[in-house]
Amino acid sequence: MNAQDLSGYFGGLFTVRDFCRWASIGRTFAYAEMKAGRLSARKVGRRTLIPMNEARRWLSTLPSR
């Protein structure tokens, strides 16, 4: 990630938009994963943030091709 990519990155936290970019998935799928309990997120005011360690954990649970 370069400095421009970090615009939505908050010291160990991804915005949903940046998480989706990082994981190459759509917002609908990200929110579905949160609703299903497979991806944990935090609300800060109106923002939904995903901890980096949670993003890595979620990614490691996906089946490999």
Distance bins in CASP14 RR format, pairs under 12 A and 6 or more apart:
PFRMAT RR
TARGET T0000
AUTHOR 0000-0000-0000
RMODE 2
METHOD distances of the structure
MODEL  1
1 7 0 0 0 0 0 1 0 0 0 0 0
1 8 0 0 0 0 0 1 0 0 0 0 0
1 9 1 0 0 1 0 0 0 0 0 0 0
1 11 0 0 0 0 0 1 0 0 0 0 0
1 12 0 0 0 0 0 1 0 0 0 0 0
1 14 0 0 0 0 0 1 0 0 0 0 0
1 18 0 0 0 0 1 0 0 0 0 0 0
1 21 0 0 0 0 1 0 0 0 0 0 0
1 22 1 0 0 1 0 0 0 0 0 0 0
1 52 0 0 0 0 0 1 0 0 0 0 0
2 9 0 0 0 0 0 1 0 0 0 0 0
3 9 0 0 0 0 1 0 0 0 0 0 0
4 18 0 0 0 0 0 1 0 0 0 0 0
4 21 0 0 0 0 0 1 0 0 0 0 0
5 14 0 0 0 0 0 1 0 0 0 0 0
5 15 0 0 0 0 0 1 0 0 0 0 0
5 17 0 0 0 0 0 1 0 0 0 0 0
5 18 1 0 0 1 0 0 0 0 0 0 0
5 19 0 0 0 0 0 1 0 0 0 0 0
5 21 1 0 0 1 0 0 0 0 0 0 0
5 22 0 0 0 0 1 0 0 0 0 0 0
6 12 0 0 0 0 0 1 0 0 0 0 0
6 13 0 0 0 0 0 1 0 0 0 0 0
6 14 0 0 0 0 0 1 0 0 0 0 0
6 15 0 0 0 0 0 1 0 0 0 0 0
6 18 0 0 0 0 1 0 0 0 0 0 0
6 21 0 0 0 0 0 1 0 0 0 0 0
6 22 0 0 0 0 0 1 0 0 0 0 0
6 52 0 0 0 0 0 1 0 0 0 0 0
7 14 0 0 0 0 0 1 0 0 0 0 0
7 15 0 0 0 0 1 0 0 0 0 0 0
7 17 0 0 0 0 1 0 0 0 0 0 0
7 18 1 0 0 1 0 0 0 0 0 0 0
7 21 0 0 0 0 0 1 0 0 0 0 0
8 14 1 0 0 1 0 0 0 0 0 0 0
8 15 1 0 1 0 0 0 0 0 0 0 0
8 16 0 0 0 0 1 0 0 0 0 0 0
8 17 1 0 0 1 0 0 0 0 0 0 0
8 18 1 0 1 0 0 0 0 0 0 0 0
8 19 0 0 0 0 1 0 0 0 0 0 0
8 20 0 0 0 0 0 1 0 0 0 0 0
8 21 0 0 0 0 1 0 0 0 0 0 0
8 22 0 0 0 0 0 1 0 0 0 0 0
8 47 0 0 0 0 1 0 0 0 0 0 0
8 49 0 0 0 0 1 0 0 0 0 0 0
8 50 0 0 0 0 0 1 0 0 0 0 0
9 15 1 0 0 1 0 0 0 0 0 0 0
9 17 0 0 0 0 0 1 0 0 0 0 0
9 18 1 0 1 0 0 0 0 0 0 0 0
9 19 0 0 0 0 1 0 0 0 0 0 0
9 21 0 0 0 0 0 1 0 0 0 0 0
9 22 0 0 0 0 1 0 0 0 0 0 0
9 49 0 0 0 0 1 0 0 0 0 0 0
9 50 0 0 0 0 0 1 0 0 0 0 0
9 51 0 0 0 0 0 1 0 0 0 0 0
9 52 0 0 0 0 1 0 0 0 0 0 0
9 55 0 0 0 0 0 1 0 0 0 0 0
10 18 0 0 0 0 1 0 0 0 0 0 0
10 19 0 0 0 0 0 1 0 0 0 0 0
10 42 0 0 0 0 0 1 0 0 0 0 0
10 44 0 0 0 0 1 0 0 0 0 0 0
10 47 0 0 0 0 1 0 0 0 0 0 0
10 48 0 0 0 0 0 1 0 0 0 0 0
10 49 1 0 0 1 0 0 0 0 0 0 0
10 50 0 0 0 0 0 1 0 0 0 0 0
10 51 0 0 0 0 1 0 0 0 0 0 0
10 52 0 0 0 0 1 0 0 0 0 0 0
11 18 0 0 0 0 0 1 0 0 0 0 0
11 49 0 0 0 0 1 0 0 0 0 0 0
11 50 0 0 0 0 0 1 0 0 0 0 0
11 51 0 0 0 0 1 0 0 0 0 0 0
11 52 1 0 0 1 0 0 0 0 0 0 0
11 53 0 0 0 0 0 1 0 0 0 0 0
12 18 0 0 0 0 0 1 0 0 0 0 0
12 19 0 0 0 0 0 1 0 0 0 0 0
12 22 0 0 0 0 0 1 0 0 0 0 0
12 42 0 0 0 0 0 1 0 0 0 0 0
12 49 0 0 0 0 1 0 0 0 0 0 0
12 50 0 0 0 0 1 0 0 0 0 0 0
12 51 1 0 0 1 0 0 0 0 0 0 0
12 52 1 0 1 0 0 0 0 0 0 0 0
12 53 1 0 0 1 0 0 0 0 0 0 0
12 54 0 0 0 0 1 0 0 0 0 0 0
12 55 0 0 0 0 1 0 0 0 0 0 0
12 56 0 0 0 0 0 1 0 0 0 0 0
13 19 0 0 0 0 1 0 0 0 0 0 0
13 22 0 0 0 0 0 1 0 0 0 0 0
13 40 0 0 0 0 0 1 0 0 0 0 0
13 41 0 0 0 0 1 0 0 0 0 0 0
13 42 1 0 0 1 0 0 0 0 0 0 0
13 43 0 0 0 0 0 1 0 0 0 0 0
13 44 0 0 0 0 1 0 0 0 0 0 0
13 47 0 0 0 0 1 0 0 0 0 0 0
13 48 0 0 0 0 1 0 0 0 0 0 0
13 49 1 0 1 0 0 0 0 0 0 0 0
13 50 1 0 0 1 0 0 0 0 0 0 0
13 51 1 0 1 0 0 0 0 0 0 0 0
13 52 1 0 0 1 0 0 0 0 0 0 0
13 53 0 0 0 0 1 0 0 0 0 0 0
13 54 0 0 0 0 1 0 0 0 0 0 0
13 55 0 0 0 0 1 0 0 0 0 0 0
14 20 0 0 0 0 1 0 0 0 0 0 0
14 21 0 0 0 0 1 0 0 0 0 0 0
14 22 1 0 0 1 0 0 0 0 0 0 0
14 23 0 0 0 0 1 0 0 0 0 0 0
14 25 0 0 0 0 0 1 0 0 0 0 0
14 30 0 0 0 0 1 0 0 0 0 0 0
14 39 0 0 0 0 0 1 0 0 0 0 0
14 40 0 0 0 0 0 1 0 0 0 0 0
14 41 0 0 0 0 1 0 0 0 0 0 0
14 42 0 0 0 0 0 1 0 0 0 0 0
14 47 0 0 0 0 0 1 0 0 0 0 0
14 48 0 0 0 0 1 0 0 0 0 0 0
14 49 1 0 0 1 0 0 0 0 0 0 0
14 50 1 0 1 0 0 0 0 0 0 0 0
14 51 1 0 0 1 0 0 0 0 0 0 0
14 52 1 0 0 1 0 0 0 0 0 0 0
14 53 0 0 0 0 0 1 0 0 0 0 0
14 54 0 0 0 0 1 0 0 0 0 0 0
14 55 1 0 1 0 0 0 0 0 0 0 0
14 56 0 0 0 0 0 1 0 0 0 0 0
14 58 0 0 0 0 0 1 0 0 0 0 0
14 59 0 0 0 0 0 1 0 0 0 0 0
15 21 0 0 0 0 1 0 0 0 0 0 0
15 22 0 0 0 0 0 1 0 0 0 0 0
15 27 0 0 0 0 0 1 0 0 0 0 0
15 30 0 0 0 0 0 1 0 0 0 0 0
15 41 0 0 0 0 0 1 0 0 0 0 0
15 42 0 0 0 0 0 1 0 0 0 0 0
15 43 0 0 0 0 0 1 0 0 0 0 0
15 44 0 0 0 0 0 1 0 0 0 0 0
15 46 0 0 0 0 0 1 0 0 0 0 0
15 47 1 0 0 1 0 0 0 0 0 0 0
15 48 1 0 0 1 0 0 0 0 0 0 0
15 49 1 0 0 1 0 0 0 0 0 0 0
15 50 1 0 0 1 0 0 0 0 0 0 0
15 51 0 0 0 0 0 1 0 0 0 0 0
15 52 0 0 0 0 0 1 0 0 0 0 0
15 55 0 0 0 0 0 1 0 0 0 0 0
16 22 0 0 0 0 0 1 0 0 0 0 0
16 23 0 0 0 0 0 1 0 0 0 0 0
16 25 0 0 0 0 0 1 0 0 0 0 0
16 26 0 0 0 0 1 0 0 0 0 0 0
16 27 1 0 0 1 0 0 0 0 0 0 0
16 28 0 0 0 0 0 1 0 0 0 0 0
16 29 0 0 0 0 0 1 0 0 0 0 0
16 30 1 0 1 0 0 0 0 0 0 0 0
16 31 1 0 0 1 0 0 0 0 0 0 0
16 33 0 0 0 0 0 1 0 0 0 0 0
16 34 0 0 0 0 1 0 0 0 0 0 0
16 39 0 0 0 0 0 1 0 0 0 0 0
16 41 1 0 0 1 0 0 0 0 0 0 0
16 42 0 0 0 0 0 1 0 0 0 0 0
16 43 0 0 0 0 0 1 0 0 0 0 0
16 44 0 0 0 0 0 1 0 0 0 0 0
16 46 0 0 0 0 0 1 0 0 0 0 0
16 47 0 0 0 0 1 0 0 0 0 0 0
16 48 1 0 1 0 0 0 0 0 0 0 0
16 49 1 0 0 1 0 0 0 0 0 0 0
16 50 1 0 0 1 0 0 0 0 0 0 0
16 55 0 0 0 0 0 1 0 0 0 0 0
17 23 0 0 0 0 0 1 0 0 0 0 0
17 25 0 0 0 0 0 1 0 0 0 0 0
17 26 0 0 0 0 1 0 0 0 0 0 0
17 27 1 0 0 1 0 0 0 0 0 0 0
17 30 0 0 0 0 1 0 0 0 0 0 0
17 31 0 0 0 0 0 1 0 0 0 0 0
17 47 0 0 0 0 0 1 0 0 0 0 0
17 48 0 0 0 0 1 0 0 0 0 0 0
17 49 0 0 0 0 0 1 0 0 0 0 0
17 50 0 0 0 0 0 1 0 0 0 0 0
18 24 0 0 0 0 0 1 0 0 0 0 0
18 25 0 0 0 0 0 1 0 0 0 0 0
18 27 0 0 0 0 0 1 0 0 0 0 0
18 30 0 0 0 0 0 1 0 0 0 0 0
18 47 0 0 0 0 0 1 0 0 0 0 0
18 48 0 0 0 0 0 1 0 0 0 0 0
18 49 0 0 0 0 1 0 0 0 0 0 0
18 50 0 0 0 0 1 0 0 0 0 0 0
18 52 0 0 0 0 0 1 0 0 0 0 0
18 55 0 0 0 0 1 0 0 0 0 0 0
19 25 0 0 0 0 1 0 0 0 0 0 0
19 26 0 0 0 0 1 0 0 0 0 0 0
19 27 0 0 0 0 1 0 0 0 0 0 0
19 29 0 0 0 0 0 1 0 0 0 0 0
19 30 1 0 0 1 0 0 0 0 0 0 0
19 31 0 0 0 0 0 1 0 0 0 0 0
19 33 0 0 0 0 0 1 0 0 0 0 0
19 34 0 0 0 0 0 1 0 0 0 0 0
19 39 0 0 0 0 1 0 0 0 0 0 0
19 40 0 0 0 0 0 1 0 0 0 0 0
19 41 0 0 0 0 1 0 0 0 0 0 0
19 42 0 0 0 0 0 1 0 0 0 0 0
19 47 0 0 0 0 0 1 0 0 0 0 0
19 48 0 0 0 0 1 0 0 0 0 0 0
19 49 0 0 0 0 1 0 0 0 0 0 0
19 50 1 0 1 0 0 0 0 0 0 0 0
19 51 0 0 0 0 1 0 0 0 0 0 0
19 52 0 0 0 0 1 0 0 0 0 0 0
19 54 0 0 0 0 1 0 0 0 0 0 0
19 55 1 0 1 0 0 0 0 0 0 0 0
19 56 0 0 0 0 0 1 0 0 0 0 0
19 58 0 0 0 0 1 0 0 0 0 0 0
19 59 0 0 0 0 0 1 0 0 0 0 0
20 26 1 0 1 0 0 0 0 0 0 0 0
20 27 1 0 1 0 0 0 0 0 0 0 0
20 28 0 0 0 0 1 0 0 0 0 0 0
20 29 0 0 0 0 1 0 0 0 0 0 0
20 30 1 0 1 0 0 0 0 0 0 0 0
20 31 0 0 0 0 1 0 0 0 0 0 0
20 32 0 0 0 0 0 1 0 0 0 0 0
20 33 0 0 0 0 0 1 0 0 0 0 0
20 34 0 0 0 0 0 1 0 0 0 0 0
20 39 0 0 0 0 0 1 0 0 0 0 0
20 48 0 0 0 0 0 1 0 0 0 0 0
20 50 0 0 0 0 1 0 0 0 0 0 0
20 55 0 0 0 0 0 1 0 0 0 0 0
21 27 0 0 0 0 0 1 0 0 0 0 0
21 30 0 0 0 0 0 1 0 0 0 0 0
21 50 0 0 0 0 0 1 0 0 0 0 0
21 55 0 0 0 0 0 1 0 0 0 0 0
22 30 0 0 0 0 0 1 0 0 0 0 0
22 50 0 0 0 0 1 0 0 0 0 0 0
22 52 0 0 0 0 1 0 0 0 0 0 0
22 55 1 0 0 1 0 0 0 0 0 0 0
22 56 0 0 0 0 0 1 0 0 0 0 0
22 58 0 0 0 0 0 1 0 0 0 0 0
22 59 0 0 0 0 1 0 0 0 0 0 0
23 29 0 0 0 0 1 0 0 0 0 0 0
23 30 1 0 0 1 0 0 0 0 0 0 0
23 33 0 0 0 0 1 0 0 0 0 0 0
23 39 0 0 0 0 1 0 0 0 0 0 0
23 50 0 0 0 0 1 0 0 0 0 0 0
23 52 0 0 0 0 0 1 0 0 0 0 0
23 54 0 0 0 0 0 1 0 0 0 0 0
23 55 1 0 0 1 0 0 0 0 0 0 0
23 56 0 0 0 0 0 1 0 0 0 0 0
23 58 1 0 0 1 0 0 0 0 0 0 0
23 59 1 0 0 1 0 0 0 0 0 0 0
23 60 0 0 0 0 0 1 0 0 0 0 0
23 62 0 0 0 0 1 0 0 0 0 0 0
24 30 0 0 0 0 0 1 0 0 0 0 0
24 59 0 0 0 0 0 1 0 0 0 0 0
24 62 0 0 0 0 0 1 0 0 0 0 0
25 31 0 0 0 0 0 1 0 0 0 0 0
25 32 0 0 0 0 1 0 0 0 0 0 0
25 33 0 0 0 0 1 0 0 0 0 0 0
25 34 0 0 0 0 0 1 0 0 0 0 0
25 39 0 0 0 0 1 0 0 0 0 0 0
25 50 0 0 0 0 0 1 0 0 0 0 0
25 55 0 0 0 0 0 1 0 0 0 0 0
25 58 0 0 0 0 0 1 0 0 0 0 0
25 59 0 0 0 0 0 1 0 0 0 0 0
25 62 0 0 0 0 1 0 0 0 0 0 0
26 32 0 0 0 0 1 0 0 0 0 0 0
26 33 0 0 0 0 0 1 0 0 0 0 0
27 33 0 0 0 0 0 1 0 0 0 0 0
27 34 0 0 0 0 0 1 0 0 0 0 0
27 48 0 0 0 0 0 1 0 0 0 0 0
27 50 0 0 0 0 0 1 0 0 0 0 0
28 34 0 0 0 0 0 1 0 0 0 0 0
28 35 0 0 0 0 0 1 0 0 0 0 0
29 35 0 0 0 0 0 1 0 0 0 0 0
29 36 0 0 0 0 0 1 0 0 0 0 0
29 38 0 0 0 0 0 1 0 0 0 0 0
29 39 0 0 0 0 1 0 0 0 0 0 0
29 58 0 0 0 0 0 1 0 0 0 0 0
29 62 0 0 0 0 0 1 0 0 0 0 0
30 36 0 0 0 0 0 1 0 0 0 0 0
30 37 0 0 0 0 0 1 0 0 0 0 0
30 38 0 0 0 0 0 1 0 0 0 0 0
30 39 1 0 0 1 0 0 0 0 0 0 0
30 40 0 0 0 0 0 1 0 0 0 0 0
30 41 0 0 0 0 1 0 0 0 0 0 0
30 48 0 0 0 0 1 0 0 0 0 0 0
30 50 0 0 0 0 1 0 0 0 0 0 0
30 54 0 0 0 0 0 1 0 0 0 0 0
30 55 0 0 0 0 1 0 0 0 0 0 0
30 58 0 0 0 0 1 0 0 0 0 0 0
30 59 0 0 0 0 0 1 0 0 0 0 0
31 37 0 0 0 0 0 1 0 0 0 0 0
31 38 0 0 0 0 0 1 0 0 0 0 0
31 39 0 0 0 0 1 0 0 0 0 0 0
31 41 0 0 0 0 1 0 0 0 0 0 0
31 48 0 0 0 0 1 0 0 0 0 0 0
31 50 0 0 0 0 0 1 0 0 0 0 0
32 38 0 0 0 0 1 0 0 0 0 0 0
32 39 0 0 0 0 1 0 0 0 0 0 0
33 39 1 1 0 0 0 0 0 0 0 0 0
33 40 0 0 0 0 1 0 0 0 0 0 0
33 41 0 0 0 0 1 0 0 0 0 0 0
33 50 0 0 0 0 1 0 0 0 0 0 0
33 54 0 0 0 0 0 1 0 0 0 0 0
33 55 0 0 0 0 0 1 0 0 0 0 0
33 57 0 0 0 0 0 1 0 0 0 0 0
33 58 1 0 0 1 0 0 0 0 0 0 0
33 59 0 0 0 0 0 1 0 0 0 0 0
33 61 0 0 0 0 1 0 0 0 0 0 0
33 62 0 0 0 0 1 0 0 0 0 0 0
34 40 1 0 0 1 0 0 0 0 0 0 0
34 41 1 0 1 0 0 0 0 0 0 0 0
34 42 0 0 0 0 0 1 0 0 0 0 0
34 43 0 0 0 0 0 1 0 0 0 0 0
34 48 1 0 0 1 0 0 0 0 0 0 0
34 49 0 0 0 0 0 1 0 0 0 0 0
34 50 0 0 0 0 1 0 0 0 0 0 0
34 54 0 0 0 0 0 1 0 0 0 0 0
34 55 0 0 0 0 0 1 0 0 0 0 0
34 58 0 0 0 0 1 0 0 0 0 0 0
35 41 0 0 0 0 0 1 0 0 0 0 0
35 48 0 0 0 0 0 1 0 0 0 0 0
36 58 0 0 0 0 0 1 0 0 0 0 0
36 61 0 0 0 0 0 1 0 0 0 0 0
37 54 0 0 0 0 0 1 0 0 0 0 0
37 58 0 0 0 0 1 0 0 0 0 0 0
37 61 0 0 0 0 0 1 0 0 0 0 0
38 50 0 0 0 0 0 1 0 0 0 0 0
38 54 0 0 0 0 0 1 0 0 0 0 0
38 55 0 0 0 0 0 1 0 0 0 0 0
38 57 0 0 0 0 1 0 0 0 0 0 0
38 58 1 0 0 1 0 0 0 0 0 0 0
38 59 0 0 0 0 0 1 0 0 0 0 0
38 60 0 0 0 0 0 1 0 0 0 0 0
38 61 1 0 0 1 0 0 0 0 0 0 0
38 62 0 0 0 0 1 0 0 0 0 0 0
39 48 0 0 0 0 0 1 0 0 0 0 0
39 49 0 0 0 0 0 1 0 0 0 0 0
39 50 1 0 0 1 0 0 0 0 0 0 0
39 51 0 0 0 0 0 1 0 0 0 0 0
39 54 1 0 0 1 0 0 0 0 0 0 0
39 55 1 0 0 1 0 0 0 0 0 0 0
39 56 0 0 0 0 0 1 0 0 0 0 0
39 57 0 0 0 0 1 0 0 0 0 0 0
39 58 1 0 1 0 0 0 0 0 0 0 0
39 59 0 0 0 0 1 0 0 0 0 0 0
39 61 0 0 0 0 1 0 0 0 0 0 0
39 62 0 0 0 0 0 1 0 0 0 0 0
40 48 0 0 0 0 0 1 0 0 0 0 0
40 49 0 0 0 0 0 1 0 0 0 0 0
40 50 1 0 0 1 0 0 0 0 0 0 0
40 51 1 0 0 1 0 0 0 0 0 0 0
40 52 0 0 0 0 0 1 0 0 0 0 0
40 53 0 0 0 0 1 0 0 0 0 0 0
40 54 1 0 1 0 0 0 0 0 0 0 0
40 55 0 0 0 0 1 0 0 0 0 0 0
40 56 0 0 0 0 0 1 0 0 0 0 0
40 57 0 0 0 0 1 0 0 0 0 0 0
40 58 0 0 0 0 1 0 0 0 0 0 0
40 61 0 0 0 0 0 1 0 0 0 0 0
41 47 0 0 0 0 1 0 0 0 0 0 0
41 48 1 0 1 0 0 0 0 0 0 0 0
41 49 1 0 0 1 0 0 0 0 0 0 0
41 50 1 0 1 0 0 0 0 0 0 0 0
41 51 0 0 0 0 1 0 0 0 0 0 0
41 52 0 0 0 0 0 1 0 0 0 0 0
41 54 1 0 0 1 0 0 0 0 0 0 0
41 55 0 0 0 0 1 0 0 0 0 0 0
41 58 0 0 0 0 0 1 0 0 0 0 0
42 48 1 0 0 1 0 0 0 0 0 0 0
42 49 1 0 1 0 0 0 0 0 0 0 0
42 50 1 0 0 1 0 0 0 0 0 0 0
42 51 1 0 0 1 0 0 0 0 0 0 0
42 52 0 0 0 0 0 1 0 0 0 0 0
42 54 0 0 0 0 1 0 0 0 0 0 0
43 49 1 0 0 1 0 0 0 0 0 0 0
43 50 0 0 0 0 0 1 0 0 0 0 0
44 50 0 0 0 0 0 1 0 0 0 0 0
44 51 0 0 0 0 0 1 0 0 0 0 0
49 55 0 0 0 0 0 1 0 0 0 0 0
50 56 0 0 0 0 0 1 0 0 0 0 0
50 57 0 0 0 0 0 1 0 0 0 0 0
50 58 0 0 0 0 1 0 0 0 0 0 0
50 59 0 0 0 0 0 1 0 0 0 0 0
51 57 0 0 0 0 1 0 0 0 0 0 0
51 58 0 0 0 0 0 1 0 0 0 0 0
52 58 0 0 0 0 0 1 0 0 0 0 0
52 59 0 0 0 0 0 1 0 0 0 0 0
53 59 0 0 0 0 0 1 0 0 0 0 0
53 60 0 0 0 0 0 1 0 0 0 0 0
54 60 0 0 0 0 0 1 0 0 0 0 0
54 61 0 0 0 0 0 1 0 0 0 0 0
55 61 0 0 0 0 0 1 0 0 0 0 0
55 62 0 0 0 0 0 1 0 0 0 0 0
56 62 0 0 0 0 0 1 0 0 0 0 0
END
